[in-house]
Amino acid sequence: MKKLNIIFISLLTMACIALSCNDDPVESKDIQKIDPVGQLEVYKTNREKEILVKFVRTSYVKDTQIEIAYRNMGAEETGEWTAIMLNGDNYKYGGNYLLQVPAEGTYEVAITLIGANELRSESKSQIASTFEYVKTSMFDCAHSMMTYVIKYYYHKGPRTCWQTYYPKEQGYWDGDAVVWGQGGGLSAFVALREASVDTEQEEYYRSLEDDMFNGIQHFWVTDHGRTAYSVYPDSGNDRFYDDNVWIGLDMAKWYAISKIYAI
């Protein structure tokens, strides 16, 4: 009987020792298997509302998902996180991802690896601002250029229209540009007329509308019973479909802007 008690106590002691060796939770070991990204960099691109996310993985585990989350830091209150899930098998060693954000601003971008057991790695994050389209500065440059182009190439004379040369010299019809040159000048004017809306320069471009319209109309010629924009402002000249189509498109756009002119 004494021997049986000794055996029982020995077995009980061994069982307690075995249980004590398994106190470490399984989760702790699994978490260690999900390494975070080793490197994260975020940059603005040269396009609006786009951020380039570059990251490097220190180890590859199959069936791992990559969570890229972002939030707007520039709002009055920091925005909520928005997450995008990537297949980690497509980014075994890391890579680049073009993140499309809903608006211009400053964003915090975080990246987390998620294992098959839904356990998450440590997150890494960085902040980047998107490219900002500076409309005013670009319009000022375009306006300055257009002002000088008009000054040097749009002359008043028998036909106030676009000229081929600067300084003005003899050429076709005393230096007047042919119809594709007139159409190019008209297209540039209409683009600046549209961009000038609600700016300090809107009145300036509105004041040029009569001259610009009358200039292109010198080439509006009826010949052989058909009226169209002719290569030269006289009968007996070719009329090309592509020139007439482009001028027509600019006229339609111009009319939509000013609601004044129509052919």
Protein Blocks (a to p, Z undefined) as FASTA:
>chain_A
ZZmmmmmmmmmmmmmmmmmmmmpcfklmmmmmmccdfbdcddddfbehiacdddddfbdc
ehiacddddddfkbmbdcddddddddfklmmngccdddddfbecddddddddddfkopac
dddddddddddddfklmmmmmmmmmmmmmmmmmccdfbgcddfbdcddddeehhiacfkl
mmmmmmmmmmmmmmmgopaklmmmmmmmmmmmmmmmmmmcceehiacddfbacehiacdf
klmmmmmmmmmmmmmmnomacZZ
